[in-house]
Amino acid sequence: MPFAARSPLAPPVGAEQLVWHVLAAFPTALYLHHPERGLLPLVTADALALPTAWRLPDSSTRMRWGVAAGDVIESLDHCILLPAGPVRAVRTWRPARVRRSGSYAVELPPSWAADRLGGGRGLTPEGDDEICGALLVAFAGHDTSIADAVLPQLDRTTALSASLVRAAAQGYAVPALVAYADARLSGNRAAAGAARHAVEDIGHTSGPALIRGVEIAIAHRQIHQSPSLTKEPARA
């Protein structure tokens, strides 16, 4: 039986019997969807560490899912029942999360995120990738304006993308993107440059779109001044 590490952001898989639909199957990742539980990625050791995933210890060269897009599989007794055998989550892992960096507003037009949501092709449309990048910057500054605009409308995009947008609204993303956002927000140019190359390698269009989202949000930050700095000086 393959064992996995479960992200605390992954949808619950309990003792009851559930039916999951296979949305996509790639050598490094299997995407399962349940209409009430949401999307569950199973990823191999050499895959992107998606913040909502179950992570397996084996590489894609050793793992065979045995299913394809459109198939239906079941879960039971805390296991995903794949044709090759059940996969059980026996421990948890902690997904990467951006550091808080003061208090500021990301002053983008109200329509910025809504206009991008679901825009583009693929399991993670390009517009959603931009939103995810911007959400990390907003989370770091305790600003919920972008999250408030997009979270009620996630039925407009794909199940996988919606799950990643929800995670980004809480500050979670793949490690390379988190490292890039942290470095840019802290002004560490060397670390930002190194992380940028890793982000650019994500997907066909996702990497550049994620970077654009981070940069757009940083460019539209408005730092909140401390009340002590804005108070008029006492008169003699």
N, C-alpha and C positions, 0 to 999 in steps of 0.2 A: 504493500500500500504506500503510494507516495505521500509524504507529509509536507505541509505548507505552513508558512507564517502568514498570519492574517493581519491586515491593517485594521485599526479601530474604526476607520472610515468605511470599511467594506460593509455591504448589506448583510444582515444577519442570516445565517444558515443554521437552523436549529434541528431539533429531533424530529419534527414533523416532516411529512413527505411534501416536496414542492416540485413543480415542473418549471424548468428553465428553457428558454429558447436560445439557440446559438446565433448570435448576430454576426460574428465573424471569427474565423480561425486562421491564425498565422503561425509560423514555426515558433515564434517567441511568445505569443499571447493568444488566449482564448477568451472571447467576450460573451458572457451569458447574461440574459435579461429575464427578470421576473416582473410581471405587471405591477405588483405591489411592493416588492423588495427593491427593485431598481436594477442597476447594472453591476455585475461582478466580473472583474478581469482576473484571470489566472495567468500569471506570467512566469517565464523561466528565469534562471539565474542570470542569463545574458540579455534580458529584456530591460526596457525602461522601467524604473521602479515607480509605476503609477501609484499615486497616494491612496487609492481605494482598493488596491489589489491584494489577492492571495499570491505570495511569492513562493515558488518551488525551488528546491536546492539544485535541481538538475538543469543543465544547459539545453538549448533547443536541439542539439545534435542527439540527445538521448531521450527526449520527451516526444511522444506521439499522442496527440489528442484523440484520434480515432473518430472525429466528428467534423462536420462541415457546416457552413452557414445554412440556416433553415432547419437544421436538426433539432430535436427535442431531447433533453436529458433530465434526470431527476436528482434531487438531493434528499438525503435521509440520514438521520442519526448523526448530524454535524458533518456529513461527508458529501462531496460532489461525486456522483456515480458516473464516471467516464467508462467507455467500453473496455479500456485496458485495465480498469480497476478503480476503486474509490480513492479520492483525494481528501485527506482530513487535515484541517488546520489545528496544529498542536501547540502553537505559540503565537505571539503577536510581534509585530515589528513597528517601529515608529517612523512614519513618513516625514520627509523634510518639510520644514516650516520656516517662513521668513521671520526675521527678528523685528520686534517693534522698534521704531526709530523716531520717537517724539510724537508730536501731534500736528497734523496738517490736513488740509482739504485738497482733494484732487478736483480742481474746478474745470470739469469738462461739461459741454452742453448736455442737457438732460437726454437728448436724443442720441448721443454718441454711442452708448452701448446698445440701445434698442435697435438702432440702424444696422449694427453689425451682427447681432445675434442670429445665428443660423446661416450667415452669409458665407458662401463658398461650398466646395465639394468635399466629400470624404467623411470619415467617422468623426473627425474633429474639424469642422469648417474653419477656414482661415479667420473669419471674423470673430469666432469664439476664442481662438488662440490669442488674438489681440486683447480680448476682454480678460482672459485669464492672466496675462501679463500685467495688465492695469490693476486687476483686483489684488494682486500681491502687493503692489506699491500702496494701494489704498488701505489694505489691512495693516501694513506696517505703520501707517500714520493714523490709525484708529478712525478711518473714514469709511462709512458704510454706504455712501451715496450710489456708487456703481452697483454694489450688491443689491441695494434696495430697488434699483431700476431693472435688473435682469432676472433675479431669482423668481419672481412671480410669472415670468414668461418663458421658462425653460422648456415648455412643451413645443416651442417653435424650432427646437434644434434636435440633434440626435441624442440617443440615450447616453452614449459614451461621453459626448461633449458636455451634456448637462451635468453628469457626475463630476467631471473635472472642473467645471465652472463652480459648482457647489463647494468643492474642495478648495479652490483658489479663493473663494470668498471667506474661507476660514484661515487663509494663509498657507495652504498646503499645495505643493506641486512636485514635479520630478526634481531630484537633487540639483541637477545642473542649472535649472531655471531659478531655483531658490538661491543658489550660490551667486548667480549673476545679479539678481535683484538686491541681495544683501550687499554685494560689493559695490554696486552703483549707488545705493543709498548711503553707504558709509564713505564713499569717495575713494575706495581702494581701486585704483586704475589697473594695477597689475593683476589683481584677482579677477576683476571684471573682464579683462581681456582674455584670460585663460578660460573662464567660464563661458564666455560668449562663443568660443569655438565649439564647445560641447553642445550648447543650445542650438547653434546653427545646423548641427548634424541631425537634429530631431525631425523625422519625417521628410516629406517633399517640400511642403510649404510651412509646416508648423513652426520650425525653429525661427526663421526670420519674423514670422507673425508674432510669436511670443515676445521676441526682443522689441518689436515695434510697440507692443502694448506697454511694456515696462517703460520704454523711453517716452512715449506719449504721456503717460501718467506722471513721470518725473518732471517733464517739461511744464505740466499744469499744476504743480504743487503750489499751495499757498500756505506758508508756515503760520501757525497760530502763535501770536505773541503772548507772552506771559502778562497777566494783568499788572504786575509790578513794573513792567517796562512801559506800559501805556498810561499809567496813572500820572496826573499832573504833579509836579513837585510842590511840596508844601511852601506856602508863602511866609515870609518873615513877618 
